[in-house]
Amino acid sequence: MTTESLKGTIFLSHSNKNKSFVEKVVNSLDASNTFYDIKSMDAGQQTLEAMKSGIESTAVFVLFHSVEGHSPWVDLEKSLAEIHSIINPATRVLVCPLGDASYQTLPPWMSRYFTTTPAFKPNDIARTIRHLYQKYLDELHPDLVRQHPGRETLQREISLALMRSSAATGKVVNAVVLTGVQGMGRGTLAADLVRDAYRGMRQAGPVFEVPPGGDGTDWHLQFFSDLAGGLTSDQAEEQKLAFASLSYQEQATFLLKSLEHWAALNQVVTIRHRWGLRNKGNTLPPWFKELLIQLQTRPQIRLILISERQLPRAEVEALGNVQQFHLEELDEATIQFILTLRVTPRFLDPLRLPEIAEKINGHPATANFTAYLINSGRSMESLALAPDAVLAFQDKVLQELYEKNVLSEIQKRILKLLSWFPRLSTSIICEAFSETSKQTVVEELWEMSDFSLVDQSEGGKYKVPAVVSSTYRRKQNTIDVEIFEKIAAILKNQFDEDRLDYDLIESLLLAIISAGETISPKLLQILTPGRIEPVVESLYYEGISAGGELAKVSFNRCHALSKLAMSMKGSDDSIENILFFGADAKVRLGVRPDDMIEFMRRKAFVTAEYIDASYLFHSNRDFDTASNILSKSLQAAGFKIRNVRLLTRIYLRTGQFQSALESLTRKAFNDIGTLQVAL
């Protein structure tokens, strides 16, 4: 992005009589480029002067139109906007009718822009505004519009499948599921499908990001928060308890009622849900299966689901209204083409291009990282001769970027921050770096986003992929501590005042735990296993990678937080994962987590046997009892890889080499595929 692309504001024209509604829209927009009222004016600036200046720089002019909201100021703003739209045809105009307003009460030149309906809620309008603003920037700077080659064939396949489905099966495809590993471009493909495959539908539908191990409750809370324009802690507790008390059929019906809102707006709903769309037993969760069944009678509802796990094929085929597509690695020719698009021409070495493309292994995110390195001064010849940075970009490339000053200092600090906190909005990031101008922070974020170092999710929130955070979370410095304290203070203050975005619950939770503070009863009321799991997992792996006293701190925090799951209701998969991380963290501290092992055994979680055996092996050196426990546990389904690894280590430690070999060749172990065990 260039500084010029920051030009252009979002001008909201409204009457004071509609102020309460408009403020709900403003809360979902970036305040740095939104002209709203006197708060948007510079100090000492006159009202008329500020209004003229705001309209002259308008990228998107939004009129909140109501019969009772007529005022001379609004009339003047409409007149100025008409002149500006003639001078600058690229300006986007959006008219949002409120109440009983109609086109008959508009100036003739604005009637053709009547694009929303009274059914649009504040968040729906905010998404439409952001969509128009992006279209304005794309038209103003076509050279900066990113191309995403390599998925054209798959995109056509999906489009044809959607078109032919009703004729072939008699059923409409309600849900398209996109699967694949992180960095394969599922989110980009989803956005392209909304634009191209669903051409008859309105753009700017919602994109929800559900916690990786979440369930139907998390879906409901996300939907409810968006439709209500926010969610207080009391509302979250009330909705969580009410939804959890419903049967699976009733839960599905409740979710459908929310989805019907966006269906009525003729919009596609995109949902990112990494793990929770399939149980460990290769079946659909009951609430989700019931939702898909009920969707068969709602052809107007269209979903795009982004997952890292493929859904059970037999169940999907039986339903008929769901189709899933897996994003495979790209071929080397496409990777070469991506590099030619991303690498500055003066740094491009065509002779080295095939050699480097071969090392990228068809992963688009790796190609973006490689281009970032080359544009930052790393020659293609040196990468071809020493491709370690390309092959291990998830960790080593980021380490190189950090240590060799390819990244600016502000970029390092932003990455460090986002590597700890799951998602943060632009405004919070800017507040954390208040010593730097908002424009500079935004430009740095855009540059990192262009090269896959950070992702921007729904609502303008920034996050980093887990593979990126794995490197940066290991780097400690005093500057980061100051920033973390700022973030913690901002989030806790917002939560106490019931202003916290529900998507930031994980960030708040991590801030409280990292500060060694006690979780308040108010926060406990609204927590779900799906919200706790990613924080527990983050602390667990931080402890593994840190070592020394820092490891102890992370493991103790992980264990303390995971114990909350024993008093929660949720899917067994999610509860078991949380307890495993917490219990294993305690074992690594040399303590047997008696209460957790007892609870896990009562719930018939096979991970309990691994935890018990691991403690006996590492702390008590009771190899015989540990091997007996593991041998019996292998008769049960699930969690075999870790059990076999530990059992093999025990046999090797005790000199039972034949038994070690047999443990690796057990049928149960072979069923999960070839495994290389580090001995």
Summary of the structure (lengths in Angstrom):
residues: 679
radius of gyration: 26.9
end to end distance: 48.5
largest distance: 90.6
contacts: 2195
relative contact order: 0.06
helix: 61%
strand: 8%
